[in-house]
Amino acid sequence: MKSTAFILFLLTASLLVACGGGTTDADSGQDTGIQDVATDLGTQDPGTQDPGGADHGASDAAIPDSATDSEPDGGDDVPTDATEPENIGMNPMYSECGGFQPETRLAEEDPNCGDETLEWDVDSESGVLTFTNTDVFLNCCGDHDIQVTVQDGVYVITETDRPAAGEGRCFCQCLFDFQIQIPPIDGDAIDVRIERVVTDEGTGEAVVAWEGRIDTTTGQGIVTIKEDVGWCNQGIDIGTNPRASGCGGFDAPRSATSGETGCPDEVLNWQFDAVGQTLAFINSSVDLNCCGIHEIQAFFDAGVYHLAETDAPDDESGRCKCMCLFDFAIDVSDVVGPTIEVRLSRDLTDDDFDRGVVWEGSIDLLAGSGTITIRENTGACD
């Protein structure tokens, strides 16, 4: 019995030693193999790892590149495909309405009409290349930007036009100039593309204005992008029976400053005679200076019926210190089609910043007549 008890004692002691062996090995610093695996995975000290630092083996495979690139630690990040191309442009310049040098136009030239061009010049000493894009037709009220990037070997000049901060847009268009320089290039020719972004027009995406190859060995050159840009001659006046009222309009006399108007809306009334194919327009309650010479013409330009109103200072009295409401009227013959496009523009000849499109849109001739509101509460309203 004693020998059997002794054997049971030895077995129990052996089991106790075996169960506590893991703790004993860890405390003594012996290598169990688990510690090495953790080190290889880069997980031995997760609180102090630097994702922008040295390679930690398998840990890189577990963390996407986009995650490591987004860290603000300034490590060894590699740019991704989403990185914006670098702007290499220097000394960007933007003109006021009329361009950099409007005084250089000849006396017989129309200051509101020109050919849009791209001029370039290579500095013979520094090699710096200057681009000047002239006569870009844009809204009078806008903030402009220009930059140059290289994309797939092409020098892309991007011009941006956005509504003026705090002002928005105006009812007028102007010719502007853009200029920018780039560092010296390698080779004798480069491919160039002009992209233009008008942020509040269409989709707000870039539109290609021109692209082509430039031979820089000649030192300078000019490319015509588009002829007759701006408020150029409209062609043949197709309007008949043009009329402009005195102060107060065709019917009941009214003054914009007398308080008797009830603040009418400026409207464009139209009536179509389907038998005679004649379209009659009356633009009423136009708020203008009391002293002026008024005209209206009609043109057919690129599929659009364009009504062009003009307000010029009186030859004798100039302008007055008062405002009035005026009416304009004109008829257009030989109008066909169930729907037509119409544009109404107004030119105040003594105000460089008040010439432009007042309204444009479609008219359904099948309706026979209609009224379009151009502007609400015209005149000196409360």
C-alpha positions in Angstrom: 0.0 0.0 0.0 2.8 2.3 0.9 4.5 1.8 -2.5 1.3 2.5 -4.3 0.7 5.8 -2.4 4.3 6.8 -3.2 3.8 6.2 -6.9 0.5 8.3 -6.9 2.4 11.2 -5.2 5.1 11.2 -7.9 2.5 11.3 -10.7 0.7 14.3 -9.0 3.9 16.3 -8.7 4.8 15.7 -12.3 1.4 17.0 -13.4 1.7 20.2 -11.3 5.1 20.9 -12.8 3.8 20.4 -16.4 0.9 22.7 -15.9 3.0 25.6 -14.6 5.8 25.3 -17.1 4.6 28.0 -19.6 4.7 30.7 -16.9 8.1 29.5 -15.7 9.6 29.7 -19.2 8.2 33.3 -19.9 9.5 34.5 -16.6 12.9 33.1 -17.2 13.1 34.8 -20.7 13.4 31.6 -22.6 12.3 31.6 -26.3 9.0 29.8 -26.8 8.7 30.8 -30.5 5.5 32.9 -29.9 7.6 36.1 -29.3 9.4 35.8 -32.7 6.1 35.5 -34.6 4.8 38.7 -33.0 8.0 40.6 -33.9 7.8 39.5 -37.5 4.3 40.8 -37.8 5.3 44.2 -36.6 2.8 44.0 -33.6 5.3 44.0 -30.7 4.5 47.7 -29.9 1.5 49.0 -31.8 1.3 52.2 -29.8 4.6 53.5 -31.2 4.7 52.3 -34.8 5.4 54.9 -37.4 3.3 54.1 -40.6 5.5 56.5 -42.6 8.7 54.9 -41.3 10.6 51.7 -42.1 9.0 48.6 -43.5 7.4 46.4 -40.9 6.9 43.4 -43.1 3.4 41.8 -43.1 1.9 45.0 -41.4 2.2 46.9 -44.7 0.0 44.3 -46.4 -2.7 44.8 -43.8 -2.8 48.6 -44.2 -3.9 50.1 -47.6 -1.6 52.6 -49.2 -4.4 55.2 -49.0 -4.5 54.9 -45.3 -0.7 55.4 -44.8 -0.7 58.3 -47.3 -3.3 60.1 -45.4 -1.2 60.3 -42.2 0.0 63.9 -41.6 3.4 62.7 -40.3 5.4 63.7 -43.4 6.8 60.2 -43.8 8.0 58.4 -46.9 4.5 58.6 -48.6 4.4 57.9 -52.3 2.0 60.1 -54.3 -1.1 58.3 -55.5 -2.8 58.6 -58.9 -5.2 61.2 -57.4 -2.4 63.7 -56.8 -3.1 67.0 -58.6 -0.5 67.9 -61.3 1.9 70.6 -60.1 1.3 74.2 -61.2 4.5 75.3 -63.0 3.1 78.7 -64.0 4.9 81.9 -63.0 3.7 85.5 -62.8 0.1 85.0 -63.6 -1.7 88.2 -64.8 -5.3 89.1 -65.6 -6.6 92.3 -67.2 -9.5 94.5 -66.4 -12.4 94.7 -68.9 -10.9 95.7 -72.3 -7.6 93.9 -72.0 -4.1 94.8 -70.9 -3.7 97.6 -73.5 -7.0 98.7 -74.9 -5.5 102.0 -76.0 -3.4 100.2 -78.7 -6.6 99.4 -80.7 -6.9 101.4 -83.9 -9.5 104.2 -84.0 -11.6 102.3 -86.6 -11.6 99.1 -84.6 -14.5 98.1 -82.4 -13.2 98.0 -78.8 -16.0 95.5 -78.0 -15.0 93.1 -80.8 -11.8 91.2 -81.5 -10.1 87.9 -82.4 -9.2 85.7 -79.5 -5.6 84.7 -79.9 -2.8 82.9 -78.1 0.5 84.8 -78.3 3.8 83.3 -77.1 7.3 84.6 -76.7 10.6 83.0 -75.6 13.0 85.2 -73.7 16.4 84.9 -75.6 18.4 85.0 -72.4 16.5 83.2 -69.7 14.5 80.8 -72.0 11.3 81.6 -70.1 8.2 81.2 -72.2 5.4 83.7 -71.9 1.8 82.9 -73.0 -0.8 85.7 -73.5 -4.4 84.8 -74.3 -6.1 87.9 -75.6 -9.8 88.8 -76.1 -11.4 86.2 -73.9 -15.2 87.0 -73.9 -16.5 86.6 -70.3 -19.0 88.2 -67.9 -17.9 91.7 -66.7 -18.1 90.6 -63.1 -15.8 87.7 -62.4 -12.7 86.6 -60.5 -10.1 85.1 -62.8 -7.2 82.5 -62.3 -4.7 80.9 -64.6 -2.2 78.1 -64.1 -0.1 75.7 -66.2 0.4 72.0 -65.6 2.0 69.2 -67.6 -0.3 66.3 -68.3 0.9 63.4 -70.5 3.5 65.6 -72.0 1.0 68.4 -72.9 1.3 71.9 -71.3 -2.2 72.6 -70.1 -3.1 76.2 -69.6 -6.2 76.3 -67.3 -8.2 79.6 -67.1 -10.9 79.9 -64.5 -13.7 82.4 -64.3 -16.0 82.5 -61.3 -18.6 85.0 -60.0 -17.0 88.0 -58.4 -16.8 87.6 -54.6 -19.6 89.6 -53.0 -20.9 90.8 -56.3 -22.0 87.8 -58.3 -22.5 88.4 -62.1 -23.4 91.5 -64.1 -25.7 91.9 -67.2 -22.7 92.5 -69.5 -19.9 90.8 -71.2 -16.3 92.0 -71.7 -13.1 91.1 -73.5 -10.3 90.0 -71.0 -6.6 89.1 -71.4 -4.7 86.3 -69.5 -1.0 85.9 -69.2 1.4 83.4 -67.6 5.0 82.2 -67.9 6.7 78.8 -67.7 10.3 77.8 -67.1 12.6 77.0 -70.0 11.6 73.8 -71.9 13.6 70.9 -73.4 13.4 70.6 -77.2 12.2 72.8 -80.0 8.4 72.4 -79.8 5.7 71.7 -77.2 2.1 70.6 -77.2 -0.2 73.1 -75.7 -3.9 73.0 -74.7 -6.1 75.8 -73.3 -8.8 74.7 -71.0 -11.4 77.2 -69.7 -13.6 76.7 -66.6 -16.6 79.0 -66.1 -17.7 77.7 -62.7 -21.4 78.8 -62.9 -21.9 77.8 -66.5 -23.1 74.4 -67.6 -21.4 71.6 -65.6 -18.6 73.9 -64.4 -16.1 71.6 -66.0 -13.2 72.5 -68.2 -13.9 73.2 -71.9 -11.0 73.0 -74.4 -10.7 76.4 -76.1 -7.7 75.4 -78.3 -4.9 72.8 -78.6 -2.0 72.4 -80.9 1.8 72.3 -81.3 4.0 75.3 -80.9 7.5 75.6 -82.6 9.6 77.6 -80.1 12.6 77.9 -82.4 11.1 81.0 -84.0 11.2 82.8 -80.7 7.6 84.1 -80.8 4.3 83.6 -82.6 0.6 84.0 -82.5 -2.3 81.6 -83.0 -5.9 82.7 -83.8 -8.3 80.8 -81.6 -11.6 82.4 -82.7 -12.4 85.3 -85.0 -14.9 88.1 -84.2 -15.3 87.5 -80.5 -17.5 89.9 -78.4 -20.1 92.4 -79.5 -19.2 92.5 -83.1 -21.3 93.7 -86.0 -24.5 91.7 -86.0 -25.1 91.8 -89.8 -28.3 92.9 -91.5 -31.1 94.4 -89.5 -34.2 92.3 -90.2 -36.5 94.3 -87.9 -39.4 96.4 -89.2 -41.3 99.3 -87.6 -38.8 99.9 -84.8 -40.2 102.3 -82.1 -38.9 103.8 -78.8 -41.2 105.7 -76.4 -40.6 108.9 -74.6 -40.4 109.0 -70.8 -43.4 107.1 -69.5 -43.9 104.6 -72.2 -46.2 104.2 -75.2 -49.5 104.4 -73.2 -49.9 105.9 -69.8 -47.1 108.3 -68.9 -45.2 107.2 -65.9 -42.0 108.2 -64.2 -39.7 105.8 -62.3 -39.0 108.4 -59.7 -42.5 109.9 -59.1 -44.0 107.0 -57.1 -46.9 106.8 -59.6 -45.7 103.6 -61.3 -46.6 101.1 -58.6 -43.2 99.5 -59.4 -44.1 97.6 -62.6 -42.2 94.7 -63.8 -40.0 95.0 -66.9 -41.6 92.5 -69.4 -41.1 91.4 -73.0 -44.5 90.9 -74.7 -44.8 89.1 -78.0 -47.6 88.3 -80.4 -47.3 86.1 -83.5 -49.3 86.5 -86.7 -49.2 82.9 -88.1 -50.8 84.0 -91.4 -48.4 86.8 -92.1 -45.5 85.0 -90.3 -44.8 88.3 -88.4 -43.7 88.4 -84.8 -44.2 91.6 -82.8 -42.2 92.5 -79.7 -42.8 95.1 -77.0 -40.2 95.5 -74.2 -41.9 97.7 -71.6 -40.8 99.5 -68.4 -37.1 99.7 -69.2 -35.5 101.8 -66.5 -33.1 104.3 -68.1 -31.8 107.8 -67.7 -34.4 110.4 -68.7 -32.1 112.0 -71.2 -31.1 109.6 -73.9 -31.4 108.5 -77.6 -33.0 105.1 -77.9 -32.9 102.6 -80.8 -33.8 98.9 -81.3 -32.7 96.5 -84.0 -33.3 92.9 -84.8 -30.8 90.4 -86.2 -30.8 86.7 -87.0 -27.5 85.2 -85.8 -26.7 81.5 -85.6 -30.3 80.5 -85.3 -31.2 83.1 -82.7 -33.4 86.1 -83.1 -31.5 88.9 -81.4 -33.2 92.1 -80.3 -30.6 94.8 -79.7 -31.5 97.9 -77.7 -29.3 101.0 -77.5 -29.3 103.9 -75.1 -26.9 106.7 -75.9 -26.5 110.2 -74.2 -28.5 113.0 -75.8 -26.3 114.9 -78.3 -27.3 118.3 -76.8 -28.2 117.7 -73.1 -26.1 114.6 -72.3 -27.5 112.9 -69.3 -30.0 114.1 -66.7 -30.2 113.5 -62.9 -33.3 111.4 -63.2 -34.6 108.1 -64.4 -37.6 107.1 -66.5 -39.4 104.1 -67.7 -39.3 103.6 -71.5 -40.8 101.1 -74.0 -39.2 99.6 -77.0 -41.0 97.8 -79.9 -40.1 96.1 -83.1 -41.5 93.5 -85.6 -39.8 90.6 -87.3 -41.1 89.1 -90.6 -40.8 85.7 -92.2 -40.6 83.9 -88.8 -41.1 80.1 -89.1 -41.0 77.1 -86.8 -43.1 76.1 -83.8 -40.3 77.2 -81.4 -37.6 79.9 -81.8 -34.7 81.1 -79.7 -34.7 84.8 -78.7 -32.1 87.0 -77.1 -32.6 90.5 -75.7 -29.5 92.7 -75.2 -29.1 96.3 -74.1 -26.2 98.6 -74.7 -25.7 101.8 -72.6 -23.0 103.3 -74.7 -21.6 105.5 -72.0 -21.3 102.7 -69.4 -18.6 100.2 -70.3 -20.0 97.8 -67.7 -23.6 97.8 -68.7 -23.7 96.1 -72.1 -25.0 92.5 -72.2 -27.7 90.0 -72.5 -30.8 91.0 -70.6 -32.8 87.8 -71.4 -32.6 84.8 -73.6 -34.8 81.7 -74.0 -37.3 79.9 -76.2 -40.7 81.1 -77.4 -43.4 78.7 -78.4 -45.1 80.3 -81.4 -48.0 77.9 -81.2 -49.2 79.8 -78.1 -49.8 82.8 -80.3 -48.7 85.4 -77.7 -47.0 85.6 -74.3 -45.4 87.8 -71.6 -41.9 87.2 -70.3 -40.8 88.9 -67.0 -37.4 90.4 -67.4 -37.1 92.2 -64.1 -39.4 92.6 -61.2 -40.1 95.9 -59.4 -38.5 98.2 -62.0 -37.8 101.8 -61.1 -37.4 103.7 -57.8 -39.4 101.3 -55.7 -39.7 101.6 -51.9 
